[in-house]
């Protein structure tokens, strides 16, 4: 009886992992066959847009970011640029202040990105808020493409497409680029159903009246939090592949691990506030949140359960001995630096460590900057 129960747990965890990494993308492709893609809306140029950038110690990129933003192909009288300097210890504020077109909000001490975004949005005047990171450069037409999607009054959030530039040529950079391409493909499929499961902070826009004040007492992923709250209000969140943004890949494995740990911690910090997305009255939205987010966040525990079950069952049948051997080979390959194995395990370990850290008290949502 005990072996039967463990076998059921083993099989269930395997199925859930397959759902995350294989079945979910395939199912979206299948469902999309019966959901024609709506035509792109023409650009009207009617919306006043506040471009919002929260910055901390970004002196290396802030001037390039401002010049890139000023060059966007959008009516100049319909744009304002707000940059928040969150107590930087470098020349970020000094450089930003040189531009007359920029509204600079400077804090004397570092309070965290969430607090900075709250202040910037409170000061912004736009009908639309466009959020972007200081190290993200936008394609000249990105704002036009994003703004055009809001012609549909049901659209509350539009996410652009992030393209990572690999300047290091490292295995980490290549795997990160592959990961983001797969994420963009998923967002494009989810967009067919108006429920992109999380924008990318590099480039996304929302209706200003839908901005939810971000919590500041602990780490939060502002892009997912904002998107989730807009989805809960039954607005559409869509993906615009023509709106392009560009960033460099992470500079180091440790830096990327820290970034993913912070993301994991933030997601578990506010897990219960996202559970209304499982509302059965909106079955497609619930299915996408469960598969793309909730089960992925739980993947480290599913992997651990599969491993422990296979150890327990290996004396029962040769199949479990073979499966356990494959698991050991996968771990060995990761330790030896095989890219796919190493990236997969490190990403899941970062999630697990983020979960553990979510139980510890935080001083607040202060910045943990990762060099890119």
KEVEX-614182 format. One record per residue (C-alpha): residue number from 1; residue in one letter; x, y, z. Coordinates in nm, 3 decimals, always signed. Layout:
<sites>
<site k="NUM" r="a" xx="X" yy="Y" zz="Z"/>
...
</sites>
This chain:
<sites>
<site k="1" r="x" xx="+0.000" yy="+0.000" zz="+0.000"/>
<site k="2" r="x" xx="+0.284" yy="+0.242" zz="+0.089"/>
<site k="3" r="x" xx="+0.457" yy="+0.177" zz="-0.244"/>
<site k="4" r="x" xx="+0.128" yy="+0.242" zz="-0.427"/>
<site k="5" r="x" xx="+0.085" yy="+0.582" zz="-0.255"/>
<site k="6" r="x" xx="+0.445" yy="+0.680" zz="-0.333"/>
<site k="7" r="x" xx="+0.399" yy="+0.572" zz="-0.696"/>
<site k="8" r="x" xx="+0.090" yy="+0.793" zz="-0.722"/>
<site k="9" r="x" xx="+0.284" yy="+1.090" zz="-0.580"/>
<site k="10" r="x" xx="+0.572" yy="+1.019" zz="-0.820"/>
<site k="11" r="x" xx="+0.341" yy="+1.004" zz="-1.122"/>
<site k="12" r="x" xx="+0.142" yy="+1.312" zz="-1.019"/>
<site k="13" r="x" xx="+0.456" yy="+1.524" zz="-0.971"/>
<site k="14" r="x" xx="+0.593" yy="+1.409" zz="-1.308"/>
<site k="15" r="x" xx="+0.267" yy="+1.505" zz="-1.478"/>
<site k="16" r="x" xx="+0.267" yy="+1.849" zz="-1.314"/>
<site k="17" r="x" xx="+0.628" yy="+1.909" zz="-1.422"/>
<site k="18" r="x" xx="+0.541" yy="+1.800" zz="-1.775"/>
<site k="19" r="x" xx="+0.248" yy="+2.044" zz="-1.764"/>
<site k="20" r="x" xx="+0.482" yy="+2.333" zz="-1.681"/>
<site k="21" r="x" xx="+0.753" yy="+2.268" zz="-1.937"/>
<site k="22" r="x" xx="+0.588" yy="+2.070" zz="-2.218"/>
<site k="23" r="x" xx="+0.209" yy="+2.034" zz="-2.209"/>
<site k="24" r="x" xx="+0.122" yy="+2.397" zz="-2.132"/>
<site k="25" r="x" xx="+0.298" yy="+2.550" zz="-2.437"/>
<site k="26" r="x" xx="+0.157" yy="+2.274" zz="-2.660"/>
<site k="27" r="x" xx="-0.196" yy="+2.322" zz="-2.523"/>
<site k="28" r="x" xx="-0.182" yy="+2.698" zz="-2.587"/>
<site k="29" r="x" xx="-0.079" yy="+2.634" zz="-2.946"/>
<site k="30" r="x" xx="-0.374" yy="+2.397" zz="-2.983"/>
<site k="31" r="x" xx="-0.627" yy="+2.634" zz="-2.823"/>
<site k="32" r="x" xx="-0.495" yy="+2.920" zz="-3.037"/>
<site k="33" r="x" xx="-0.609" yy="+2.734" zz="-3.351"/>
<site k="34" r="x" xx="-0.966" yy="+2.818" zz="-3.246"/>
<site k="35" r="x" xx="-0.888" yy="+3.177" zz="-3.142"/>
<site k="36" r="x" xx="-0.809" yy="+3.400" zz="-3.440"/>
<site k="37" r="x" xx="-0.559" yy="+3.676" zz="-3.370"/>
<site k="38" r="x" xx="-0.731" yy="+4.019" zz="-3.378"/>
<site k="39" r="x" xx="-0.589" yy="+4.272" zz="-3.625"/>
<site k="40" r="x" xx="-0.347" yy="+4.531" zz="-3.490"/>
<site k="41" r="x" xx="-0.507" yy="+4.864" zz="-3.406"/>
<site k="42" r="x" xx="-0.396" yy="+5.170" zz="-3.606"/>
<site k="43" r="x" xx="-0.196" yy="+5.432" zz="-3.418"/>
<site k="44" r="x" xx="-0.411" yy="+5.732" zz="-3.320"/>
<site k="45" r="x" xx="-0.152" yy="+5.937" zz="-3.129"/>
<site k="46" r="x" xx="-0.423" yy="+6.067" zz="-2.897"/>
<site k="47" r="x" xx="-0.300" yy="+5.941" zz="-2.560"/>
<site k="48" r="x" xx="-0.074" yy="+6.145" zz="-2.337"/>
<site k="49" r="x" xx="+0.201" yy="+5.912" zz="-2.211"/>
<site k="50" r="x" xx="+0.415" yy="+5.933" zz="-1.899"/>
<site k="51" r="x" xx="+0.740" yy="+5.743" zz="-1.945"/>
<site k="52" r="x" xx="+0.850" yy="+5.626" zz="-1.602"/>
<site k="53" r="x" xx="+1.202" yy="+5.513" zz="-1.512"/>
<site k="54" r="x" xx="+1.309" yy="+5.431" zz="-1.156"/>
<site k="55" r="x" xx="+1.689" yy="+5.441" zz="-1.124"/>
<site k="56" r="x" xx="+1.951" yy="+5.354" zz="-0.867"/>
<site k="57" r="x" xx="+2.323" yy="+5.395" zz="-0.938"/>
<site k="58" r="x" xx="+2.276" yy="+5.399" zz="-1.315"/>
<site k="59" r="x" xx="+2.534" yy="+5.661" zz="-1.413"/>
<site k="60" r="x" xx="+2.679" yy="+5.429" zz="-1.680"/>
<site k="61" r="x" xx="+2.355" yy="+5.410" zz="-1.878"/>
<site k="62" r="x" xx="+2.122" yy="+5.692" zz="-1.772"/>
<site k="63" r="x" xx="+2.233" yy="+5.943" zz="-2.037"/>
<site k="64" r="x" xx="+2.198" yy="+5.687" zz="-2.314"/>
<site k="65" r="x" xx="+1.856" yy="+5.592" zz="-2.175"/>
<site k="66" r="x" xx="+1.735" yy="+5.953" zz="-2.180"/>
<site k="67" r="x" xx="+1.861" yy="+6.015" zz="-2.534"/>
<site k="68" r="x" xx="+1.701" yy="+5.690" zz="-2.646"/>
<site k="69" r="x" xx="+1.370" yy="+5.796" zz="-2.491"/>
<site k="70" r="x" xx="+1.382" yy="+6.144" zz="-2.644"/>
<site k="71" r="x" xx="+1.431" yy="+5.987" zz="-2.989"/>
<site k="72" r="x" xx="+1.110" yy="+5.778" zz="-2.972"/>
<site k="73" r="x" xx="+0.877" yy="+5.829" zz="-3.267"/>
<site k="74" r="x" xx="+0.579" yy="+5.979" zz="-3.084"/>
<site k="75" r="x" xx="+0.426" yy="+6.331" zz="-3.077"/>
<site k="76" r="x" xx="+0.652" yy="+6.532" zz="-2.846"/>
<site k="77" r="x" xx="+0.362" yy="+6.725" zz="-2.696"/>
<site k="78" r="x" xx="+0.203" yy="+6.396" zz="-2.586"/>
<site k="79" r="x" xx="+0.497" yy="+6.266" zz="-2.382"/>
<site k="80" r="x" xx="+0.654" yy="+6.341" zz="-2.045"/>
<site k="81" r="x" xx="+0.964" yy="+6.169" zz="-1.907"/>
<site k="82" r="x" xx="+0.987" yy="+6.108" zz="-1.533"/>
<site k="83" r="x" xx="+1.305" yy="+5.971" zz="-1.381"/>
<site k="84" r="x" xx="+1.325" yy="+5.881" zz="-1.015"/>
<site k="85" r="x" xx="+1.665" yy="+5.874" zz="-0.849"/>
<site k="86" r="x" xx="+1.630" yy="+5.660" zz="-0.540"/>
<site k="87" r="x" xx="+1.916" yy="+5.793" zz="-0.330"/>
<site k="88" r="x" xx="+2.193" yy="+5.694" zz="-0.573"/>
<site k="89" r="x" xx="+2.549" yy="+5.724" zz="-0.449"/>
<site k="90" r="x" xx="+2.680" yy="+5.801" zz="-0.798"/>
<site k="91" r="x" xx="+2.609" yy="+6.074" zz="-1.061"/>
<site k="92" r="x" xx="+2.273" yy="+5.937" zz="-1.182"/>
<site k="93" r="x" xx="+2.070" yy="+6.239" zz="-1.066"/>
<site k="94" r="x" xx="+2.333" yy="+6.489" zz="-1.178"/>
<site k="95" r="x" xx="+2.331" yy="+6.348" zz="-1.532"/>
<site k="96" r="x" xx="+1.950" yy="+6.331" zz="-1.553"/>
<site k="97" r="x" xx="+1.918" yy="+6.691" zz="-1.429"/>
<site k="98" r="x" xx="+2.109" yy="+6.817" zz="-1.735"/>
<site k="99" r="x" xx="+1.809" yy="+6.740" zz="-1.959"/>
<site k="100" r="x" xx="+1.533" yy="+7.002" zz="-1.960"/>
<site k="101" r="x" xx="+1.287" yy="+6.744" zz="-2.100"/>
<site k="102" r="x" xx="+1.319" yy="+6.527" zz="-1.789"/>
<site k="103" r="x" xx="+1.119" yy="+6.564" zz="-1.468"/>
<site k="104" r="x" xx="+1.355" yy="+6.439" zz="-1.200"/>
<site k="105" r="x" xx="+1.231" yy="+6.319" zz="-0.865"/>
<site k="106" r="x" xx="+1.524" yy="+6.267" zz="-0.630"/>
<site k="107" r="x" xx="+1.522" yy="+6.096" zz="-0.292"/>
<site k="108" r="x" xx="+1.792" yy="+6.152" zz="-0.036"/>
<site k="109" r="x" xx="+1.799" yy="+5.789" zz="+0.074"/>
<site k="110" r="x" xx="+1.737" yy="+5.455" zz="-0.091"/>
<site k="111" r="x" xx="+1.379" yy="+5.343" zz="-0.021"/>
<site k="112" r="x" xx="+1.341" yy="+5.076" zz="-0.292"/>
<site k="113" r="x" xx="+1.202" yy="+5.054" zz="-0.642"/>
<site k="114" r="x" xx="+0.840" yy="+5.008" zz="-0.533"/>
<site k="115" r="x" xx="+0.837" yy="+5.327" zz="-0.324"/>
<site k="116" r="x" xx="+1.007" yy="+5.513" zz="-0.611"/>
<site k="117" r="x" xx="+0.749" yy="+5.390" zz="-0.864"/>
<site k="118" r="x" xx="+0.464" yy="+5.490" zz="-0.632"/>
<site k="119" r="x" xx="+0.601" yy="+5.846" zz="-0.610"/>
<site k="120" r="x" xx="+0.663" yy="+5.870" zz="-0.985"/>
<site k="121" r="x" xx="+0.313" yy="+5.749" zz="-1.071"/>
<site k="122" r="x" xx="+0.159" yy="+5.990" zz="-0.820"/>
<site k="123" r="x" xx="+0.339" yy="+6.277" zz="-0.997"/>
<site k="124" r="x" xx="+0.271" yy="+6.157" zz="-1.353"/>
<site k="125" r="x" xx="+0.001" yy="+6.323" zz="-1.565"/>
<site k="126" r="x" xx="-0.037" yy="+6.073" zz="-1.848"/>
<site k="127" r="x" xx="-0.340" yy="+5.873" zz="-1.955"/>
<site k="128" r="x" xx="-0.095" yy="+5.590" zz="-2.010"/>
<site k="129" r="x" xx="+0.207" yy="+5.495" zz="-1.801"/>
<site k="130" r="x" xx="+0.499" yy="+5.337" zz="-1.982"/>
<site k="131" r="x" xx="+0.744" yy="+5.160" zz="-1.752"/>
<site k="132" r="x" xx="+1.099" yy="+5.087" zz="-1.854"/>
<site k="133" r="x" xx="+1.432" yy="+5.012" zz="-1.687"/>
<site k="134" r="x" xx="+1.732" yy="+5.243" zz="-1.702"/>
<site k="135" r="x" xx="+1.945" yy="+4.980" zz="-1.878"/>
<site k="136" r="x" xx="+1.677" yy="+4.906" zz="-2.141"/>
<site k="137" r="x" xx="+1.693" yy="+5.072" zz="-2.480"/>
<site k="138" r="x" xx="+1.375" yy="+5.093" zz="-2.688"/>
<site k="139" r="x" xx="+1.321" yy="+5.060" zz="-3.058"/>
<site k="140" r="x" xx="+1.225" yy="+5.391" zz="-3.218"/>
<site k="141" r="x" xx="+0.866" yy="+5.277" zz="-3.283"/>
<site k="142" r="x" xx="+0.808" yy="+5.089" zz="-2.957"/>
<site k="143" r="x" xx="+0.587" yy="+5.353" zz="-2.792"/>
<site k="144" r="x" xx="+0.372" yy="+5.391" zz="-3.103"/>
<site k="145" r="x" xx="+0.303" yy="+5.019" zz="-3.116"/>
<site k="146" r="x" xx="+0.220" yy="+5.001" zz="-2.744"/>
<site k="147" r="x" xx="-0.010" yy="+5.303" zz="-2.748"/>
<site k="148" r="x" xx="-0.200" yy="+5.176" zz="-3.053"/>
<site k="149" r="x" xx="-0.320" yy="+4.869" zz="-2.861"/>
<site k="150" r="x" xx="-0.512" yy="+5.087" zz="-2.613"/>
<site k="151" r="x" xx="-0.762" yy="+5.177" zz="-2.886"/>
<site k="152" r="x" xx="-0.941" yy="+4.870" zz="-2.751"/>
<site k="153" r="x" xx="-1.099" yy="+5.000" zz="-2.429"/>
<site k="154" r="x" xx="-1.086" yy="+4.653" zz="-2.274"/>
<site k="155" r="x" xx="-0.706" yy="+4.653" zz="-2.287"/>
<site k="156" r="x" xx="-0.552" yy="+4.755" zz="-1.956"/>
<site k="157" r="x" xx="-0.191" yy="+4.648" zz="-2.003"/>
<site k="158" r="x" xx="+0.041" yy="+4.593" zz="-2.301"/>
<site k="159" r="x" xx="+0.376" yy="+4.419" zz="-2.271"/>
<site k="160" r="x" xx="+0.657" yy="+4.473" zz="-2.520"/>
<site k="161" r="x" xx="+0.912" yy="+4.218" zz="-2.638"/>
<site k="162" r="x" xx="+1.252" yy="+4.208" zz="-2.470"/>
<site k="163" r="x" xx="+1.550" yy="+4.101" zz="-2.679"/>
<site k="164" r="x" xx="+1.868" yy="+4.019" zz="-2.489"/>
<site k="165" r="x" xx="+2.200" yy="+4.114" zz="-2.644"/>
<site k="166" r="x" xx="+2.477" yy="+3.867" zz="-2.568"/>
<site k="167" r="x" xx="+2.803" yy="+4.060" zz="-2.539"/>
<site k="168" r="x" xx="+2.992" yy="+3.809" zz="-2.325"/>
<site k="169" r="x" xx="+2.944" yy="+3.494" zz="-2.534"/>
<site k="170" r="x" xx="+2.917" yy="+3.288" zz="-2.212"/>
<site k="171" r="x" xx="+2.702" yy="+2.978" zz="-2.170"/>
<site k="172" r="x" xx="+2.488" yy="+3.164" zz="-1.916"/>
<site k="173" r="x" xx="+2.418" yy="+3.443" zz="-2.165"/>
<site k="174" r="x" xx="+2.318" yy="+3.197" zz="-2.435"/>
<site k="175" r="x" xx="+2.084" yy="+3.005" zz="-2.205"/>
<site k="176" r="x" xx="+1.931" yy="+3.329" zz="-2.076"/>
<site k="177" r="x" xx="+1.863" yy="+3.439" zz="-2.434"/>
<site k="178" r="x" xx="+1.697" yy="+3.103" zz="-2.510"/>
<site k="179" r="x" xx="+1.488" yy="+3.136" zz="-2.193"/>
<site k="180" r="x" xx="+1.364" yy="+3.484" zz="-2.287"/>
<site k="181" r="x" xx="+1.278" yy="+3.375" zz="-2.639"/>
<site k="182" r="x" xx="+1.066" yy="+3.091" zz="-2.501"/>
<site k="183" r="x" xx="+0.902" yy="+3.332" zz="-2.254"/>
<site k="184" r="x" xx="+0.819" yy="+3.572" zz="-2.537"/>
<site k="185" r="x" xx="+0.664" yy="+3.288" zz="-2.735"/>
<site k="186" r="x" xx="+0.449" yy="+3.197" zz="-2.434"/>
<site k="187" r="x" xx="+0.341" yy="+3.559" zz="-2.389"/>
<site k="188" r="x" xx="+0.243" yy="+3.577" zz="-2.756"/>
<site k="189" r="x" xx="+0.025" yy="+3.267" zz="-2.717"/>
<site k="190" r="x" xx="-0.131" yy="+3.392" zz="-2.392"/>
<site k="191" r="x" xx="-0.202" yy="+3.724" zz="-2.561"/>
<site k="192" r="x" xx="-0.448" yy="+3.548" zz="-2.791"/>
<site k="193" r="x" xx="-0.665" yy="+3.507" zz="-2.481"/>
<site k="194" r="x" xx="-0.599" yy="+3.853" zz="-2.339"/>
<site k="195" r="x" xx="-0.423" yy="+3.725" zz="-2.029"/>
<site k="196" r="x" xx="-0.046" yy="+3.758" zz="-2.050"/>
<site k="197" r="x" xx="+0.082" yy="+3.615" zz="-1.722"/>
<site k="198" r="x" xx="+0.315" yy="+3.896" zz="-1.626"/>
<site k="199" r="x" xx="+0.466" yy="+4.186" zz="-1.813"/>
<site k="200" r="x" xx="+0.837" yy="+4.250" zz="-1.836"/>
<site k="201" r="x" xx="+0.962" yy="+4.551" zz="-1.641"/>
<site k="202" r="x" xx="+1.190" yy="+4.639" zz="-1.933"/>
<site k="203" r="x" xx="+0.891" yy="+4.762" zz="-2.135"/>
<site k="204" r="x" xx="+0.519" yy="+4.764" zz="-2.058"/>
<site k="205" r="x" xx="+0.238" yy="+5.018" zz="-2.050"/>
<site k="206" r="x" xx="-0.089" yy="+5.044" zz="-1.855"/>
<site k="207" r="x" xx="-0.387" yy="+5.276" zz="-1.827"/>
<site k="208" r="x" xx="-0.290" yy="+5.519" zz="-1.554"/>
<site k="209" r="x" xx="-0.615" yy="+5.476" zz="-1.359"/>
<site k="210" r="x" xx="-0.538" yy="+5.103" zz="-1.319"/>
<site k="211" r="x" xx="-0.206" yy="+5.148" zz="-1.141"/>
<site k="212" r="x" xx="-0.221" yy="+4.964" zz="-0.805"/>
<site k="213" r="x" xx="-0.009" yy="+5.121" zz="-0.535"/>
<site k="214" r="x" xx="+0.281" yy="+4.883" zz="-0.482"/>
<site k="215" r="x" xx="+0.352" yy="+4.738" zz="-0.137"/>
<site k="216" r="x" xx="+0.680" yy="+4.865" zz="+0.005"/>
<site k="217" r="x" xx="+0.725" yy="+4.662" zz="+0.324"/>
<site k="218" r="x" xx="+0.893" yy="+4.372" zz="+0.143"/>
<site k="219" r="x" xx="+1.024" yy="+4.271" zz="-0.198"/>
<site k="220" r="x" xx="+0.770" yy="+4.269" zz="-0.479"/>
<site k="221" r="x" xx="+0.805" yy="+4.208" zz="-0.853"/>
<site k="222" r="x" xx="+0.635" yy="+4.526" zz="-0.969"/>
<site k="223" r="x" xx="+0.578" yy="+4.411" zz="-1.329"/>
<site k="224" r="x" xx="+0.397" yy="+4.089" zz="-1.233"/>
<site k="225" r="x" xx="+0.213" yy="+4.249" zz="-0.941"/>
<site k="226" r="x" xx="+0.077" yy="+4.530" zz="-1.160"/>
<site k="227" r="x" xx="-0.022" yy="+4.290" zz="-1.439"/>
<site k="228" r="x" xx="-0.193" yy="+4.049" zz="-1.199"/>
<site k="229" r="x" xx="-0.399" yy="+4.326" zz="-1.036"/>
<site k="230" r="x" xx="-0.512" yy="+4.451" zz="-1.378"/>
<site k="231" r="x" xx="-0.612" yy="+4.096" zz="-1.481"/>
<site k="232" r="x" xx="-0.814" yy="+4.068" zz="-1.158"/>
<site k="233" r="x" xx="-1.011" yy="+4.375" zz="-1.268"/>
<site k="234" r="x" xx="-1.100" yy="+4.182" zz="-1.586"/>
<site k="235" r="x" xx="-0.906" yy="+4.402" zz="-1.824"/>
<site k="236" r="x" xx="-0.706" yy="+4.245" zz="-2.105"/>
<site k="237" r="x" xx="-0.331" yy="+4.216" zz="-2.075"/>
<site k="238" r="x" xx="-0.171" yy="+4.157" zz="-2.413"/>
<site k="239" r="x" xx="+0.169" yy="+4.113" zz="-2.576"/>
<site k="240" r="x" xx="+0.290" yy="+4.339" zz="-2.858"/>
<site k="241" r="x" xx="+0.579" yy="+4.169" zz="-3.039"/>
<site k="242" r="x" xx="+0.642" yy="+4.478" zz="-3.256"/>
<site k="243" r="x" xx="+0.727" yy="+4.690" zz="-2.949"/>
<site k="244" r="x" xx="+1.092" yy="+4.598" zz="-2.904"/>
<site k="245" r="x" xx="+1.327" yy="+4.658" zz="-2.611"/>
<site k="246" r="x" xx="+1.693" yy="+4.564" zz="-2.582"/>
<site k="247" r="x" xx="+1.914" yy="+4.472" zz="-2.284"/>
<site k="248" r="x" xx="+2.245" yy="+4.303" zz="-2.226"/>
<site k="249" r="x" xx="+2.247" yy="+3.959" zz="-2.069"/>
<site k="250" r="x" xx="+2.363" yy="+3.918" zz="-1.710"/>
<site k="251" r="x" xx="+2.729" yy="+3.975" zz="-1.641"/>
<site k="252" r="x" xx="+2.781" yy="+3.682" zz="-1.403"/>
<site k="253" r="x" xx="+2.627" yy="+3.355" zz="-1.288"/>
<site k="254" r="x" xx="+2.616" yy="+3.475" zz="-0.929"/>
<site k="255" r="x" xx="+2.445" yy="+3.799" zz="-1.027"/>
<site k="256" r="x" xx="+2.182" yy="+3.613" zz="-1.227"/>
<site k="257" r="x" xx="+2.129" yy="+3.368" zz="-0.941"/>
<site k="258" r="x" xx="+2.073" yy="+3.661" zz="-0.700"/>
<site k="259" r="x" xx="+1.825" yy="+3.815" zz="-0.945"/>
<site k="260" r="x" xx="+1.626" yy="+3.494" zz="-0.977"/>
<site k="261" r="x" xx="+1.632" yy="+3.440" zz="-0.601"/>
<site k="262" r="x" xx="+1.490" yy="+3.790" zz="-0.554"/>
<site k="263" r="x" xx="+1.217" yy="+3.715" zz="-0.811"/>
<site k="264" r="x" xx="+1.131" yy="+3.390" zz="-0.633"/>
<site k="265" r="x" xx="+1.119" yy="+3.560" zz="-0.295"/>
<site k="266" r="x" xx="+0.896" yy="+3.837" zz="-0.429"/>
<site k="267" r="x" xx="+0.653" yy="+3.589" zz="-0.586"/>
<site k="268" r="x" xx="+0.620" yy="+3.388" zz="-0.264"/>
<site k="269" r="x" xx="+0.593" yy="+3.709" zz="-0.058"/>
<site k="270" r="x" xx="+0.260" yy="+3.790" zz="-0.225"/>
<site k="271" r="x" xx="+0.148" yy="+3.445" zz="-0.337"/>
<site k="272" r="x" xx="-0.189" yy="+3.461" zz="-0.161"/>
<site k="273" r="x" xx="-0.273" yy="+3.797" zz="-0.316"/>
<site k="274" r="x" xx="-0.245" yy="+3.634" zz="-0.663"/>
<site k="275" r="x" xx="-0.473" yy="+3.338" zz="-0.590"/>
<site k="276" r="x" xx="-0.791" yy="+3.518" zz="-0.713"/>
<site k="277" r="x" xx="-0.651" yy="+3.451" zz="-1.061"/>
<site k="278" r="x" xx="-0.757" yy="+3.088" zz="-1.003"/>
<site k="279" r="x" xx="-1.122" yy="+3.199" zz="-1.016"/>
<site k="280" r="x" xx="-1.309" yy="+2.913" zz="-1.195"/>
<site k="281" r="x" xx="-1.549" yy="+3.168" zz="-1.346"/>
<site k="282" r="x" xx="-1.257" yy="+3.265" zz="-1.573"/>
<site k="283" r="x" xx="-1.130" yy="+2.916" zz="-1.659"/>
<site k="284" r="x" xx="-0.876" yy="+3.008" zz="-1.928"/>
<site k="285" r="x" xx="-0.717" yy="+3.275" zz="-1.711"/>
<site k="286" r="x" xx="-0.708" yy="+3.032" zz="-1.417"/>
<site k="287" r="x" xx="-0.550" yy="+2.762" zz="-1.635"/>
<site k="288" r="x" xx="-0.278" yy="+2.998" zz="-1.755"/>
<site k="289" r="x" xx="-0.193" yy="+3.128" zz="-1.407"/>
<site k="290" r="x" xx="-0.182" yy="+2.774" zz="-1.269"/>
<site k="291" r="x" xx="+0.040" yy="+2.642" zz="-1.547"/>
<site k="292" r="x" xx="+0.269" yy="+2.936" zz="-1.625"/>
<site k="293" r="x" xx="+0.316" yy="+3.075" zz="-1.276"/>
<site k="294" r="x" xx="+0.192" yy="+2.874" zz="-0.979"/>
<site k="295" r="x" xx="+0.321" yy="+2.533" zz="-1.089"/>
<site k="296" r="x" xx="+0.647" yy="+2.685" zz="-1.211"/>
<site k="297" r="x" xx="+0.702" yy="+2.848" zz="-0.872"/>
<site k="298" r="x" xx="+0.639" yy="+2.506" zz="-0.715"/>
<site k="299" r="x" xx="+0.869" yy="+2.322" zz="-0.957"/>
<site k="300" r="x" xx="+1.161" yy="+2.291" zz="-0.708"/>
<site k="301" r="x" xx="+0.935" yy="+2.103" zz="-0.468"/>
<site k="302" r="x" xx="+0.794" yy="+1.883" zz="-0.746"/>
<site k="303" r="x" xx="+1.149" yy="+1.798" zz="-0.857"/>
<site k="304" r="x" xx="+1.251" yy="+1.716" zz="-0.501"/>
<site k="305" r="x" xx="+0.943" yy="+1.497" zz="-0.455"/>
<site k="306" r="x" xx="+1.019" yy="+1.306" zz="-0.777"/>
<site k="307" r="x" xx="+1.379" yy="+1.251" zz="-0.663"/>
<site k="308" r="x" xx="+1.281" yy="+1.126" zz="-0.317"/>
<site k="309" r="x" xx="+1.007" yy="+0.902" zz="-0.457"/>
<site k="310" r="x" xx="+1.247" yy="+0.743" zz="-0.704"/>
<site k="311" r="x" xx="+1.493" yy="+0.674" zz="-0.419"/>
<site k="312" r="x" xx="+1.215" yy="+0.508" zz="-0.219"/>
<site k="313" r="x" xx="+1.086" yy="+0.306" zz="-0.516"/>
<site k="314" r="x" xx="+1.414" yy="+0.193" zz="-0.673"/>
<site k="315" r="x" xx="+1.407" yy="-0.138" zz="-0.486"/>
<site k="316" r="x" xx="+1.057" yy="-0.204" zz="-0.615"/>
<site k="317" r="x" xx="+1.119" yy="-0.203" zz="-0.992"/>
<site k="318" r="x" xx="+1.404" yy="-0.169" zz="-1.241"/>
<site k="319" r="x" xx="+1.225" yy="+0.131" zz="-1.399"/>
<site k="320" r="x" xx="+1.285" yy="+0.340" zz="-1.086"/>
<site k="321" r="x" xx="+1.652" yy="+0.234" zz="-1.072"/>
<site k="322" r="x" xx="+1.693" yy="+0.354" zz="-1.431"/>
<site k="323" r="x" xx="+1.505" yy="+0.676" zz="-1.356"/>
<site k="324" r="x" xx="+1.721" yy="+0.741" zz="-1.049"/>
<site k="325" r="x" xx="+2.034" yy="+0.684" zz="-1.258"/>
<site k="326" r="x" xx="+1.910" yy="+0.938" zz="-1.515"/>
<site k="327" r="x" xx="+1.852" yy="+1.191" zz="-1.236"/>
<site k="328" r="x" xx="+2.209" yy="+1.144" zz="-1.111"/>
<site k="329" r="x" xx="+2.343" yy="+1.183" zz="-1.466"/>
<site k="330" r="x" xx="+2.145" yy="+1.507" zz="-1.504"/>
<site k="331" r="x" xx="+2.287" yy="+1.647" zz="-1.178"/>
<site k="332" r="x" xx="+2.639" yy="+1.538" zz="-1.275"/>
<site k="333" r="x" xx="+2.600" yy="+1.706" zz="-1.615"/>
<site k="334" r="x" xx="+2.490" yy="+2.026" zz="-1.439"/>
<site k="335" r="x" xx="+2.793" yy="+2.016" zz="-1.208"/>
<site k="336" r="x" xx="+3.020" yy="+1.962" zz="-1.508"/>
<site k="337" r="x" xx="+2.877" yy="+2.272" zz="-1.673"/>
<site k="338" r="x" xx="+2.642" yy="+2.133" zz="-1.938"/>
<site k="339" r="x" xx="+2.446" yy="+2.449" zz="-2.020"/>
<site k="340" r="x" xx="+2.087" yy="+2.324" zz="-2.026"/>
<site k="341" r="x" xx="+2.123" yy="+2.110" zz="-1.714"/>
<site k="342" r="x" xx="+2.315" yy="+2.374" zz="-1.521"/>
<site k="343" r="x" xx="+2.073" yy="+2.655" zz="-1.608"/>
<site k="344" r="x" xx="+1.764" yy="+2.444" zz="-1.529"/>
<site k="345" r="x" xx="+1.888" yy="+2.334" zz="-1.187"/>
<site k="346" r="x" xx="+2.027" yy="+2.675" zz="-1.088"/>
<site k="347" r="x" xx="+1.699" yy="+2.844" zz="-1.187"/>
<site k="348" r="x" xx="+1.499" yy="+2.601" zz="-0.973"/>
<site k="349" r="x" xx="+1.741" yy="+2.621" zz="-0.682"/>
<site k="350" r="x" xx="+1.714" yy="+3.001" zz="-0.695"/>
<site k="351" r="x" xx="+1.334" yy="+2.965" zz="-0.674"/>
<site k="352" r="x" xx="+1.370" yy="+2.732" zz="-0.377"/>
<site k="353" r="x" xx="+1.610" yy="+2.969" zz="-0.202"/>
<site k="354" r="x" xx="+1.373" yy="+3.258" zz="-0.273"/>
<site k="355" r="x" xx="+1.094" yy="+3.059" zz="-0.107"/>
<site k="356" r="x" xx="+1.312" yy="+3.004" zz="+0.202"/>
<site k="357" r="x" xx="+1.403" yy="+3.373" zz="+0.219"/>
<site k="358" r="x" xx="+1.037" yy="+3.475" zz="+0.198"/>
<site k="359" r="x" xx="+0.997" yy="+3.359" zz="+0.560"/>
<site k="360" r="x" xx="+1.259" yy="+3.604" zz="+0.687"/>
<site k="361" r="x" xx="+1.177" yy="+3.959" zz="+0.785"/>
<site k="362" r="x" xx="+1.286" yy="+4.232" zz="+0.544"/>
<site k="363" r="x" xx="+1.384" yy="+4.589" zz="+0.612"/>
<site k="364" r="x" xx="+1.185" yy="+4.688" zz="+0.304"/>
<site k="365" r="x" xx="+1.195" yy="+4.660" zz="-0.072"/>
<site k="366" r="x" xx="+1.543" yy="+4.810" zz="-0.112"/>
<site k="367" r="x" xx="+1.728" yy="+4.764" zz="-0.440"/>
<site k="368" r="x" xx="+1.951" yy="+4.466" zz="-0.508"/>
<site k="369" r="x" xx="+2.107" yy="+4.583" zz="-0.832"/>
<site k="370" r="x" xx="+2.244" yy="+4.319" zz="-1.072"/>
<site k="371" r="x" xx="+2.497" yy="+4.436" zz="-1.330"/>
<site k="372" r="x" xx="+2.391" yy="+4.380" zz="-1.691"/>
</sites>
